Amino acid sequence: MKINYIKTHQKGFTLIELLVSVAIIALLSSLVMAALNQARKGARDSQRISSLRELQTGLEFYYDKHSQYPDGDGAGAGGWDTPGDGTFLTALVNEDFMQNHVHDPLADDDTGNLRYHRYAAGDFGCAVERGAFYVMGVADMERSSGAHENSLGWSCPERDWQDEMEFVVGKFEN
């Protein structure tokens, strides 16, 4: 009598196949997460720039009414007005030139990532006849190192704020 041995193949994956599949999925997941984190950083940077634009509009309304820009409270680091102390450009909110205070999505303390200061005419060698001026900016953008590509910059002969902040704007009163 002849016995037939039939090889049976079990359905399924080998351990090696499973490990390779898991490694590929892990690699793809890490790439997706890295891209997502970069997108989040970009969105927060866009929010910061949008907040500065909103503040600039409020500052212009304030200037139209008072013929000068508001003084900051100077309570933040280096004499800057920052959102972390809760009084960031309160004059704009109090006079309904802005709906709410703006805040940085991450760094919202007294050192403040968003900064504002009004300087007296002639400070840092700027022309006295141009009047007082404000400087406002974002100290640290997440997706740039150094000057942000869209930063307008602001400087006087004795000080360049672009060296201190990655996104900076300013304007003279005259």
Backbone bond lengths (Angstrom), bond angles and torsions (degrees), N, CA, C in turn:
res aa  C-N    CA-C-N  psi(-1)  N-CA   C-N-CA  omega(-1)  CA-C   N-CA-C  phi
1 M - - - 1.409 - - 1.531 108.47 -
2 K 1.253 115.14 134.63 1.442 122.53 -176.90 1.523 109.02 -101.41
3 I 1.339 115.36 128.22 1.464 120.39 -179.81 1.532 107.90 -101.75
4 N 1.300 114.19 126.72 1.467 120.24 177.07 1.519 109.46 -95.54
5 Y 1.278 113.28 122.55 1.470 118.41 174.42 1.528 107.97 -96.96
6 I 1.247 115.11 119.97 1.467 119.86 -179.98 1.521 107.53 -104.18
7 K 1.314 113.76 125.05 1.464 118.26 176.22 1.512 108.28 -76.56
8 T 1.281 114.11 129.06 1.461 117.78 176.63 1.527 107.81 -108.38
9 H 1.280 115.82 134.43 1.465 121.62 175.86 1.507 107.68 -100.96
10 Q 1.292 113.56 125.76 1.459 116.90 176.68 1.517 108.26 -81.71
11 K 1.308 114.74 141.26 1.452 119.28 177.88 1.515 109.03 -80.79
12 G 1.358 116.21 142.71 1.449 120.59 179.32 1.517 110.58 139.41
13 F 1.323 114.68 -173.80 1.455 121.39 -177.47 1.524 109.65 -109.76
14 T 1.291 114.28 150.45 1.458 118.42 173.36 1.527 108.43 -79.59
15 L 1.295 115.36 166.05 1.462 120.44 179.23 1.524 110.72 -60.99
16 I 1.301 117.49 -39.84 1.470 121.89 179.58 1.530 109.95 -62.41
17 E 1.315 117.18 -45.64 1.465 120.75 179.70 1.529 111.01 -60.72
18 L 1.308 116.78 -41.26 1.462 120.69 178.59 1.527 111.17 -65.16
19 L 1.328 117.30 -43.34 1.460 120.50 179.78 1.526 111.40 -64.15
20 V 1.309 117.69 -40.85 1.467 121.11 177.79 1.528 109.73 -63.80
21 S 1.314 117.00 -43.26 1.471 120.69 178.97 1.523 111.65 -62.05
22 V 1.317 116.52 -43.67 1.465 120.57 178.72 1.528 110.51 -64.10
23 A 1.322 117.44 -40.03 1.467 120.96 179.34 1.525 110.97 -64.50
24 I 1.305 117.58 -41.44 1.467 121.31 178.40 1.524 110.47 -64.59
25 I 1.311 117.35 -44.19 1.469 121.31 178.81 1.531 110.43 -62.96
26 A 1.317 117.40 -41.43 1.465 121.14 178.63 1.526 110.94 -63.41
27 L 1.322 117.25 -42.45 1.466 121.41 178.54 1.521 111.03 -62.95
28 L 1.313 117.01 -46.71 1.468 120.62 178.66 1.528 111.31 -63.15
29 S 1.315 116.97 -39.37 1.471 120.81 178.30 1.526 111.36 -62.78
30 S 1.325 116.56 -42.12 1.466 119.25 -179.49 1.526 110.51 -66.41
31 L 1.327 118.11 -36.93 1.464 120.84 176.84 1.530 111.11 -65.08
32 V 1.312 116.79 -42.50 1.466 120.82 178.73 1.525 110.32 -64.88
33 M 1.323 117.69 -42.18 1.464 120.84 179.97 1.523 111.20 -65.44
34 A 1.320 117.77 -39.60 1.469 120.99 178.26 1.525 110.01 -63.19
35 A 1.320 117.07 -43.75 1.470 120.74 178.66 1.528 110.61 -65.02
36 L 1.318 117.05 -39.13 1.460 121.32 178.90 1.529 110.83 -65.50
37 N 1.328 117.83 -41.52 1.466 121.00 177.99 1.521 111.53 -63.39
38 Q 1.335 117.12 -39.85 1.467 120.34 177.04 1.527 110.56 -64.78
39 A 1.317 116.99 -39.12 1.462 120.55 178.04 1.530 110.64 -64.79
40 R 1.324 117.01 -39.34 1.469 120.43 177.85 1.522 111.04 -64.63
41 K 1.328 116.89 -42.25 1.468 120.23 177.79 1.524 110.40 -61.60
42 G 1.323 116.28 -43.15 1.461 120.42 178.12 1.518 111.90 -62.24
43 A 1.325 116.58 -39.29 1.466 120.25 178.96 1.525 110.97 -66.16
44 R 1.338 117.40 -39.82 1.468 119.73 178.01 1.530 111.03 -67.13
45 D 1.326 117.62 -38.34 1.463 120.53 176.24 1.530 110.68 -63.68
46 S 1.308 116.58 -41.75 1.471 120.12 177.07 1.522 111.21 -62.38
47 Q 1.332 116.58 -38.13 1.460 120.75 177.69 1.528 110.47 -64.21
48 R 1.320 117.10 -40.06 1.471 120.96 178.43 1.533 111.10 -62.49
49 I 1.320 116.08 -46.34 1.469 119.95 179.70 1.523 110.20 -64.65
50 S 1.314 116.93 -40.71 1.460 120.81 177.62 1.529 110.92 -61.71
51 S 1.329 117.00 -40.09 1.466 120.81 177.91 1.532 110.50 -62.59
52 L 1.336 117.05 -41.40 1.463 119.90 178.41 1.523 111.11 -64.48
53 R 1.308 117.40 -39.80 1.473 120.59 178.39 1.536 110.11 -63.90
54 E 1.320 116.22 -41.24 1.463 120.74 177.04 1.530 110.24 -62.26
55 L 1.322 116.40 -42.84 1.463 120.66 177.98 1.525 110.90 -63.84
56 Q 1.328 117.74 -40.13 1.458 120.22 178.26 1.524 111.11 -60.73
57 T 1.306 117.09 -41.13 1.467 120.45 177.96 1.521 110.04 -63.18
58 G 1.331 116.94 -46.22 1.464 120.91 177.10 1.514 112.09 -60.34
59 L 1.333 117.14 -39.66 1.465 121.07 178.06 1.527 111.44 -63.28
60 E 1.315 116.99 -38.25 1.469 119.57 178.95 1.527 111.31 -67.59
61 F 1.326 117.84 -39.14 1.471 120.36 174.93 1.522 110.53 -62.45
62 Y 1.326 115.65 -42.83 1.468 120.32 178.59 1.529 109.67 -61.78
63 Y 1.319 117.23 -44.88 1.461 121.90 -179.61 1.533 111.12 -62.26
64 D 1.329 116.73 -41.41 1.470 120.33 178.51 1.526 111.66 -59.64
65 K 1.314 116.33 -35.34 1.466 120.11 -178.37 1.530 112.75 -82.96
66 H 1.335 117.87 -38.91 1.468 121.72 -171.25 1.532 114.33 -110.77
67 S 1.311 118.60 -4.89 1.468 124.18 -178.28 1.532 113.14 60.43
68 Q 1.285 117.11 23.18 1.466 123.31 172.28 1.521 108.13 -161.76
69 Y 1.322 114.95 161.46 1.460 119.74 176.55 1.518 108.76 -85.57
70 P 1.329 117.64 154.64 1.471 119.14 -177.99 1.519 112.41 -70.63
71 D 1.317 115.17 149.65 1.456 120.33 171.66 1.520 108.27 -75.64
72 G 1.317 116.15 145.70 1.456 119.64 172.13 1.516 108.58 -83.32
73 D 1.310 116.43 172.32 1.466 118.83 179.36 1.521 112.18 -85.41
74 G 1.323 117.02 -15.08 1.462 120.76 177.68 1.508 114.46 66.62
75 A 1.327 117.62 13.82 1.466 120.40 -176.14 1.526 113.05 -82.85
76 G 1.322 117.49 -12.73 1.455 119.81 179.24 1.515 111.10 -82.02
77 A 1.288 115.81 178.45 1.466 121.35 -179.33 1.518 110.54 -61.03
78 G 1.306 117.02 136.87 1.457 122.10 178.22 1.512 114.36 68.58
79 G 1.322 118.16 17.92 1.457 121.50 179.58 1.521 114.37 81.51
80 W 1.311 117.42 6.03 1.463 121.21 178.16 1.517 110.70 -75.85
81 D 1.310 116.24 151.44 1.453 121.87 167.76 1.527 105.19 -87.35
82 T 1.316 117.04 124.00 1.465 122.12 -177.02 1.522 110.17 -129.96
83 P 1.335 117.77 156.80 1.463 119.90 -179.68 1.530 114.03 -67.77
84 G 1.318 118.20 -23.25 1.456 121.45 -173.23 1.511 114.72 -63.31
85 D 1.330 117.81 -26.22 1.463 118.52 -179.79 1.526 111.84 -90.19
86 G 1.328 116.80 2.91 1.463 121.09 174.39 1.510 115.18 82.40
87 T 1.336 118.53 2.28 1.462 119.48 -177.48 1.526 111.78 -123.99
88 F 1.292 117.68 27.49 1.456 121.80 -177.54 1.519 110.38 -62.51
89 L 1.306 115.19 107.51 1.464 122.81 179.29 1.529 112.16 49.85
90 T 1.313 114.65 50.03 1.462 121.54 179.90 1.526 112.05 -56.50
91 A 1.326 116.36 -33.43 1.471 120.03 -179.17 1.525 111.33 -57.01
92 L 1.318 117.76 -35.84 1.467 120.30 -179.36 1.522 111.67 -68.85
93 V 1.313 116.47 -37.37 1.467 120.80 179.18 1.530 109.96 -75.30
94 N 1.339 116.60 -43.67 1.470 120.44 -178.50 1.523 112.57 -60.60
95 E 1.327 116.62 -32.38 1.460 120.00 -178.64 1.527 112.34 -98.86
96 D 1.304 116.43 15.41 1.469 123.50 177.24 1.524 114.24 60.23
97 F 1.326 117.18 29.69 1.456 120.13 172.97 1.526 110.39 -85.33
98 M 1.321 115.36 -14.14 1.464 123.09 173.65 1.515 107.73 -142.19
99 Q 1.319 115.25 149.10 1.464 120.16 179.79 1.528 112.07 -72.74
100 N 1.319 116.70 -45.83 1.468 122.14 -173.97 1.513 110.49 -140.91
101 H 1.313 114.57 164.43 1.459 120.05 171.29 1.525 108.67 -68.50
102 V 1.308 116.58 147.27 1.459 120.19 174.93 1.525 108.68 -95.65
103 H 1.304 114.44 151.66 1.463 120.89 -179.98 1.516 108.77 -137.84
104 D 1.310 115.57 148.58 1.451 120.56 173.86 1.529 108.11 -74.51
105 P 1.333 118.15 140.46 1.464 119.84 -178.88 1.527 114.66 -62.19
106 L 1.338 118.41 -24.01 1.463 120.39 -177.83 1.524 113.29 -123.99
107 A 1.312 117.85 -55.11 1.471 122.92 -173.07 1.516 109.85 -96.65
108 D 1.304 116.49 93.04 1.458 120.51 -174.74 1.528 110.27 -125.60
109 D 1.338 115.53 59.76 1.455 119.89 179.54 1.530 109.29 -123.75
110 D 1.316 116.50 -171.79 1.466 119.97 -176.60 1.529 113.10 -63.94
111 T 1.329 117.28 -27.34 1.455 117.60 177.04 1.519 109.86 -73.69
112 G 1.303 116.47 -28.21 1.453 123.82 169.89 1.505 116.92 57.03
113 N 1.300 115.45 129.36 1.446 121.56 174.79 1.530 109.94 -83.52
114 L 1.325 117.12 -30.86 1.464 122.30 173.76 1.520 107.07 -96.01
115 R 1.335 116.61 132.39 1.469 119.74 -173.95 1.525 111.04 -137.19
116 Y 1.332 114.65 148.21 1.464 121.81 176.90 1.524 108.90 -145.11
117 H 1.339 115.60 142.53 1.459 119.95 172.32 1.523 109.21 -155.47
118 R 1.319 116.27 139.15 1.466 122.19 174.68 1.522 107.25 -102.62
119 Y 1.318 115.38 124.94 1.461 122.45 -178.83 1.525 109.94 -104.52
120 A 1.322 116.06 151.94 1.462 122.11 178.17 1.527 110.20 -74.76
121 A 1.311 115.43 156.20 1.463 120.89 177.05 1.523 109.71 -55.85
122 G 1.311 116.32 134.21 1.454 121.47 178.26 1.509 115.52 87.91
123 D 1.328 118.63 -9.04 1.465 120.04 178.64 1.528 110.58 -59.48
124 F 1.323 115.34 140.80 1.461 124.42 176.54 1.523 112.63 57.50
125 G 1.333 116.40 28.47 1.453 121.00 174.93 1.515 115.24 81.62
126 C 1.332 117.64 6.01 1.470 119.17 176.04 1.526 108.56 -69.51
127 A 1.311 116.39 151.55 1.458 121.86 -176.79 1.528 110.98 -61.02
128 V 1.311 116.60 125.46 1.462 122.59 -178.89 1.530 110.73 -59.00
129 E 1.326 116.68 -39.86 1.468 120.06 -177.11 1.532 113.03 -65.71
130 R 1.334 117.56 -15.44 1.474 120.73 176.14 1.520 111.19 -78.91
131 G 1.315 116.82 -13.54 1.460 121.77 177.27 1.517 113.25 84.58
132 A 1.314 112.96 -173.07 1.466 119.55 176.42 1.529 108.38 -64.69
133 F 1.316 115.80 166.30 1.465 119.40 -179.38 1.520 109.44 -152.92
134 Y 1.307 114.78 158.67 1.462 119.08 174.12 1.520 109.10 -113.27
135 V 1.317 113.77 154.15 1.458 122.54 172.30 1.524 106.11 -129.49
136 M 1.313 115.22 133.45 1.458 120.23 -177.92 1.521 107.84 -142.98
137 G 1.327 116.23 143.37 1.453 117.34 179.44 1.500 114.77 -171.75
138 V 1.306 113.64 -177.41 1.466 123.63 176.50 1.522 106.09 -111.80
139 A 1.314 116.02 120.45 1.465 120.34 -177.79 1.523 111.60 -66.46
140 D 1.329 117.49 -42.05 1.458 120.25 -174.23 1.519 110.84 -139.18
141 M 1.313 115.34 110.82 1.462 121.02 172.74 1.530 106.87 -88.33
142 E 1.297 117.26 150.78 1.462 119.80 -175.73 1.522 114.20 -83.08
143 R 1.320 117.53 -27.28 1.461 119.19 -175.73 1.517 113.50 -106.59
144 S 1.311 117.12 14.08 1.465 119.08 176.09 1.521 108.76 -136.55
145 S 1.284 114.20 157.72 1.450 120.88 175.76 1.520 105.78 -128.83
146 G 1.312 116.60 112.66 1.452 120.36 -171.45 1.515 109.37 93.15
147 A 1.308 116.94 -158.49 1.463 121.19 -176.35 1.532 111.21 -61.72
148 H 1.324 115.90 129.14 1.459 121.31 176.13 1.524 108.60 -68.30
149 E 1.307 116.62 145.20 1.468 120.85 -175.38 1.528 113.53 -60.08
150 N 1.329 118.36 -25.58 1.464 121.22 -179.12 1.529 113.34 -100.35
151 S 1.311 117.07 3.53 1.460 120.19 -179.24 1.523 110.31 -68.76
152 L 1.340 115.68 132.70 1.456 120.18 178.03 1.525 111.36 -78.30
153 G 1.321 116.57 -24.45 1.453 121.51 -178.72 1.520 111.76 76.04
154 W 1.328 115.69 160.15 1.463 121.15 176.64 1.517 107.66 -158.37
155 S 1.317 115.29 131.95 1.457 118.43 179.20 1.520 110.65 -152.09
156 C 1.306 114.61 157.03 1.461 124.94 169.73 1.523 105.29 -122.11
157 P 1.337 117.84 168.19 1.467 118.47 -178.24 1.537 114.47 -54.77
158 E 1.332 116.93 -29.69 1.463 119.18 -175.85 1.533 114.25 -105.55
159 R 1.323 117.47 1.92 1.469 119.09 -179.17 1.522 109.87 -158.78
160 D 1.325 114.81 135.81 1.462 120.95 175.83 1.534 107.81 -119.33
161 W 1.316 116.67 108.55 1.465 121.07 -176.71 1.521 111.84 -71.07
162 Q 1.329 117.20 -19.54 1.461 119.55 177.00 1.525 110.37 -63.93
163 D 1.333 116.87 -25.26 1.464 120.23 175.75 1.523 111.99 -72.89
164 E 1.333 116.80 -18.83 1.467 121.81 -175.77 1.525 113.24 -102.32
165 M 1.314 116.51 -24.46 1.464 121.14 -177.81 1.523 108.90 -133.71
166 E 1.314 115.98 150.93 1.456 119.45 -178.78 1.531 112.75 -81.82
167 F 1.310 116.50 -25.58 1.473 120.67 175.81 1.517 106.11 -134.15
168 V 1.332 117.07 121.42 1.462 119.94 -175.09 1.523 110.25 -142.95
169 V 1.327 115.29 142.87 1.461 123.78 174.51 1.521 108.07 -136.42
170 G 1.299 116.29 163.08 1.457 121.01 177.04 1.511 110.20 -163.45
171 K 1.321 115.64 168.69 1.459 119.17 179.15 1.522 109.87 -160.72
172 F 1.339 115.07 139.22 1.456 121.68 174.79 1.519 110.15 -81.46
173 E 1.316 115.97 156.28 1.462 120.71 178.04 1.531 112.22 -81.51
174 N 1.308 118.13 -23.10 1.466 120.20 179.22 1.514 110.38 -112.03
